[in-house]
Amino acid sequence: MAKNKREVDPEVKRDQIEDAACMLFLVEGYESTSMATIAKTAGVAPNTLYWYFSSKDDLLVAILDRLVNRAMAQLATMQSQSFGDQVLWLLAEFQQASKLISTVHSRLDKSETIRDWHDRFHVMLDQMLVFQMVSTGMSKAKASVMATVGTYVVEGLLSHPHGSQQVKQVVQWLTGGGKL
């Protein structure tokens, strides 16, 4: 019996779909990108997408998870750098996907999937900031407050354009415990 389906590792296919969707979301925008366009760009049949992702929001979350996980893995190798330099690097890394972050915020009231991801992102960022601040000698109580502020600062810096000098000043304030 002839095979009419190529044997491709499911993880490779998943990566191809995520790569295609990420590129399209960043270039064309989330709302302007259809699942059919993603499938065509990834070189798969449209129904194949639904073997991997139940919805376009699930696909967006997979892309966001991959980007955040890669950034956090890289950040873990940068422990010899100052806390401020780590935050600046993380901001620059996330800035490359700022269009996706804007999409998350525009879909918060439309998608429980996106809202859940956003909440998990806040928890992860808060925990990372608290850990870093406590490791620099800040009390856990103050670090918890500063981390909450820091999470909103990070989102604000990613969502609204700022000059590099202004970003550095804000990060210096944040990583210095609110002191300039």
Beta strands, then each sheet from edge to edge (+ up, - down):
end
